[in-house]
């Protein structure tokens, strides 16, 4: 599945794809979110879970230029 195909999936299908084919890597806290990082093939995918609303708000590919990278790099080694 291409990145574009994954991006176009509805949220529940993205969740299913990560559950079946993804590998959990690490979780971080980021503002009001718990962000779970998964490895899907050779791509990293972030899942933004909102505790207050008890829901997943967003699933998207990791932006390696984002400031969140420092939180991941403190815990694991991600090839940049």
MODELLER restraints for C-alpha pairs under 7 A, 6 or more apart:
rsr = mdl.restraints
at = mdl.atoms
rsr.add(forms.Gaussian(group=physical.xy_distance, feature=features.Distance(at['CA:6:A'], at['CA:14:A']), mean=6.81, stdev=0.5))
rsr.add(forms.Gaussian(group=physical.xy_distance, feature=features.Distance(at['CA:18:A'], at['CA:40:A']), mean=6.89, stdev=0.5))
rsr.add(forms.Gaussian(group=physical.xy_distance, feature=features.Distance(at['CA:21:A'], at['CA:40:A']), mean=6.52, stdev=0.5))
rsr.add(forms.Gaussian(group=physical.xy_distance, feature=features.Distance(at['CA:22:A'], at['CA:38:A']), mean=5.96, stdev=0.5))
rsr.add(forms.Gaussian(group=physical.xy_distance, feature=features.Distance(at['CA:22:A'], at['CA:39:A']), mean=5.52, stdev=0.5))
rsr.add(forms.Gaussian(group=physical.xy_distance, feature=features.Distance(at['CA:22:A'], at['CA:40:A']), mean=4.58, stdev=0.5))
rsr.add(forms.Gaussian(group=physical.xy_distance, feature=features.Distance(at['CA:23:A'], at['CA:38:A']), mean=5.28, stdev=0.5))
rsr.add(forms.Gaussian(group=physical.xy_distance, feature=features.Distance(at['CA:23:A'], at['CA:39:A']), mean=5.08, stdev=0.5))
rsr.add(forms.Gaussian(group=physical.xy_distance, feature=features.Distance(at['CA:23:A'], at['CA:40:A']), mean=6.57, stdev=0.5))
rsr.add(forms.Gaussian(group=physical.xy_distance, feature=features.Distance(at['CA:24:A'], at['CA:37:A']), mean=6.18, stdev=0.5))
rsr.add(forms.Gaussian(group=physical.xy_distance, feature=features.Distance(at['CA:24:A'], at['CA:38:A']), mean=4.43, stdev=0.5))
rsr.add(forms.Gaussian(group=physical.xy_distance, feature=features.Distance(at['CA:24:A'], at['CA:39:A']), mean=6.46, stdev=0.5))
rsr.add(forms.Gaussian(group=physical.xy_distance, feature=features.Distance(at['CA:25:A'], at['CA:37:A']), mean=5.48, stdev=0.5))
rsr.add(forms.Gaussian(group=physical.xy_distance, feature=features.Distance(at['CA:25:A'], at['CA:38:A']), mean=5.27, stdev=0.5))
rsr.add(forms.Gaussian(group=physical.xy_distance, feature=features.Distance(at['CA:25:A'], at['CA:39:A']), mean=6.65, stdev=0.5))
rsr.add(forms.Gaussian(group=physical.xy_distance, feature=features.Distance(at['CA:26:A'], at['CA:36:A']), mean=5.99, stdev=0.5))
rsr.add(forms.Gaussian(group=physical.xy_distance, feature=features.Distance(at['CA:26:A'], at['CA:37:A']), mean=5.39, stdev=0.5))
rsr.add(forms.Gaussian(group=physical.xy_distance, feature=features.Distance(at['CA:27:A'], at['CA:34:A']), mean=6.70, stdev=0.5))
rsr.add(forms.Gaussian(group=physical.xy_distance, feature=features.Distance(at['CA:27:A'], at['CA:35:A']), mean=5.51, stdev=0.5))
rsr.add(forms.Gaussian(group=physical.xy_distance, feature=features.Distance(at['CA:27:A'], at['CA:36:A']), mean=4.34, stdev=0.5))
rsr.add(forms.Gaussian(group=physical.xy_distance, feature=features.Distance(at['CA:27:A'], at['CA:37:A']), mean=6.03, stdev=0.5))
rsr.add(forms.Gaussian(group=physical.xy_distance, feature=features.Distance(at['CA:28:A'], at['CA:34:A']), mean=5.80, stdev=0.5))
rsr.add(forms.Gaussian(group=physical.xy_distance, feature=features.Distance(at['CA:28:A'], at['CA:35:A']), mean=5.29, stdev=0.5))
rsr.add(forms.Gaussian(group=physical.xy_distance, feature=features.Distance(at['CA:28:A'], at['CA:36:A']), mean=6.60, stdev=0.5))
rsr.add(forms.Gaussian(group=physical.xy_distance, feature=features.Distance(at['CA:28:A'], at['CA:71:A']), mean=6.88, stdev=0.5))
rsr.add(forms.Gaussian(group=physical.xy_distance, feature=features.Distance(at['CA:29:A'], at['CA:35:A']), mean=6.11, stdev=0.5))
rsr.add(forms.Gaussian(group=physical.xy_distance, feature=features.Distance(at['CA:32:A'], at['CA:50:A']), mean=6.42, stdev=0.5))
rsr.add(forms.Gaussian(group=physical.xy_distance, feature=features.Distance(at['CA:33:A'], at['CA:48:A']), mean=5.91, stdev=0.5))
rsr.add(forms.Gaussian(group=physical.xy_distance, feature=features.Distance(at['CA:33:A'], at['CA:49:A']), mean=5.39, stdev=0.5))
rsr.add(forms.Gaussian(group=physical.xy_distance, feature=features.Distance(at['CA:33:A'], at['CA:50:A']), mean=4.99, stdev=0.5))
rsr.add(forms.Gaussian(group=physical.xy_distance, feature=features.Distance(at['CA:33:A'], at['CA:51:A']), mean=6.65, stdev=0.5))
rsr.add(forms.Gaussian(group=physical.xy_distance, feature=features.Distance(at['CA:34:A'], at['CA:48:A']), mean=6.08, stdev=0.5))
rsr.add(forms.Gaussian(group=physical.xy_distance, feature=features.Distance(at['CA:34:A'], at['CA:49:A']), mean=5.20, stdev=0.5))
rsr.add(forms.Gaussian(group=physical.xy_distance, feature=features.Distance(at['CA:34:A'], at['CA:50:A']), mean=6.69, stdev=0.5))
rsr.add(forms.Gaussian(group=physical.xy_distance, feature=features.Distance(at['CA:35:A'], at['CA:46:A']), mean=6.26, stdev=0.5))
rsr.add(forms.Gaussian(group=physical.xy_distance, feature=features.Distance(at['CA:35:A'], at['CA:47:A']), mean=5.42, stdev=0.5))
rsr.add(forms.Gaussian(group=physical.xy_distance, feature=features.Distance(at['CA:35:A'], at['CA:48:A']), mean=4.67, stdev=0.5))
rsr.add(forms.Gaussian(group=physical.xy_distance, feature=features.Distance(at['CA:35:A'], at['CA:49:A']), mean=6.10, stdev=0.5))
rsr.add(forms.Gaussian(group=physical.xy_distance, feature=features.Distance(at['CA:36:A'], at['CA:46:A']), mean=5.69, stdev=0.5))
rsr.add(forms.Gaussian(group=physical.xy_distance, feature=features.Distance(at['CA:36:A'], at['CA:47:A']), mean=5.09, stdev=0.5))
rsr.add(forms.Gaussian(group=physical.xy_distance, feature=features.Distance(at['CA:36:A'], at['CA:48:A']), mean=6.73, stdev=0.5))
rsr.add(forms.Gaussian(group=physical.xy_distance, feature=features.Distance(at['CA:37:A'], at['CA:44:A']), mean=6.65, stdev=0.5))
rsr.add(forms.Gaussian(group=physical.xy_distance, feature=features.Distance(at['CA:37:A'], at['CA:45:A']), mean=5.72, stdev=0.5))
rsr.add(forms.Gaussian(group=physical.xy_distance, feature=features.Distance(at['CA:37:A'], at['CA:46:A']), mean=4.70, stdev=0.5))
rsr.add(forms.Gaussian(group=physical.xy_distance, feature=features.Distance(at['CA:37:A'], at['CA:47:A']), mean=6.45, stdev=0.5))
rsr.add(forms.Gaussian(group=physical.xy_distance, feature=features.Distance(at['CA:38:A'], at['CA:44:A']), mean=5.58, stdev=0.5))
rsr.add(forms.Gaussian(group=physical.xy_distance, feature=features.Distance(at['CA:38:A'], at['CA:45:A']), mean=5.14, stdev=0.5))
rsr.add(forms.Gaussian(group=physical.xy_distance, feature=features.Distance(at['CA:38:A'], at['CA:46:A']), mean=6.40, stdev=0.5))
rsr.add(forms.Gaussian(group=physical.xy_distance, feature=features.Distance(at['CA:39:A'], at['CA:45:A']), mean=6.26, stdev=0.5))
rsr.add(forms.Gaussian(group=physical.xy_distance, feature=features.Distance(at['CA:44:A'], at['CA:61:A']), mean=5.89, stdev=0.5))
rsr.add(forms.Gaussian(group=physical.xy_distance, feature=features.Distance(at['CA:44:A'], at['CA:62:A']), mean=5.46, stdev=0.5))
rsr.add(forms.Gaussian(group=physical.xy_distance, feature=features.Distance(at['CA:45:A'], at['CA:59:A']), mean=6.94, stdev=0.5))
rsr.add(forms.Gaussian(group=physical.xy_distance, feature=features.Distance(at['CA:45:A'], at['CA:60:A']), mean=5.58, stdev=0.5))
rsr.add(forms.Gaussian(group=physical.xy_distance, feature=features.Distance(at['CA:45:A'], at['CA:61:A']), mean=4.27, stdev=0.5))
rsr.add(forms.Gaussian(group=physical.xy_distance, feature=features.Distance(at['CA:45:A'], at['CA:62:A']), mean=5.29, stdev=0.5))
rsr.add(forms.Gaussian(group=physical.xy_distance, feature=features.Distance(at['CA:46:A'], at['CA:59:A']), mean=5.61, stdev=0.5))
rsr.add(forms.Gaussian(group=physical.xy_distance, feature=features.Distance(at['CA:46:A'], at['CA:60:A']), mean=5.45, stdev=0.5))
rsr.add(forms.Gaussian(group=physical.xy_distance, feature=features.Distance(at['CA:46:A'], at['CA:61:A']), mean=5.95, stdev=0.5))
rsr.add(forms.Gaussian(group=physical.xy_distance, feature=features.Distance(at['CA:46:A'], at['CA:62:A']), mean=5.84, stdev=0.5))
rsr.add(forms.Gaussian(group=physical.xy_distance, feature=features.Distance(at['CA:47:A'], at['CA:56:A']), mean=7.00, stdev=0.5))
rsr.add(forms.Gaussian(group=physical.xy_distance, feature=features.Distance(at['CA:47:A'], at['CA:58:A']), mean=6.02, stdev=0.5))
rsr.add(forms.Gaussian(group=physical.xy_distance, feature=features.Distance(at['CA:47:A'], at['CA:59:A']), mean=4.55, stdev=0.5))
rsr.add(forms.Gaussian(group=physical.xy_distance, feature=features.Distance(at['CA:47:A'], at['CA:60:A']), mean=6.83, stdev=0.5))
rsr.add(forms.Gaussian(group=physical.xy_distance, feature=features.Distance(at['CA:48:A'], at['CA:56:A']), mean=5.69, stdev=0.5))
rsr.add(forms.Gaussian(group=physical.xy_distance, feature=features.Distance(at['CA:48:A'], at['CA:57:A']), mean=5.69, stdev=0.5))
rsr.add(forms.Gaussian(group=physical.xy_distance, feature=features.Distance(at['CA:48:A'], at['CA:58:A']), mean=5.18, stdev=0.5))
rsr.add(forms.Gaussian(group=physical.xy_distance, feature=features.Distance(at['CA:48:A'], at['CA:59:A']), mean=6.26, stdev=0.5))
rsr.add(forms.Gaussian(group=physical.xy_distance, feature=features.Distance(at['CA:49:A'], at['CA:55:A']), mean=5.82, stdev=0.5))
rsr.add(forms.Gaussian(group=physical.xy_distance, feature=features.Distance(at['CA:49:A'], at['CA:56:A']), mean=4.36, stdev=0.5))
rsr.add(forms.Gaussian(group=physical.xy_distance, feature=features.Distance(at['CA:49:A'], at['CA:57:A']), mean=6.06, stdev=0.5))
rsr.add(forms.Gaussian(group=physical.xy_distance, feature=features.Distance(at['CA:50:A'], at['CA:56:A']), mean=6.00, stdev=0.5))
rsr.add(forms.Gaussian(group=physical.xy_distance, feature=features.Distance(at['CA:50:A'], at['CA:57:A']), mean=6.50, stdev=0.5))
rsr.add(forms.Gaussian(group=physical.xy_distance, feature=features.Distance(at['CA:64:A'], at['CA:80:A']), mean=6.92, stdev=0.5))
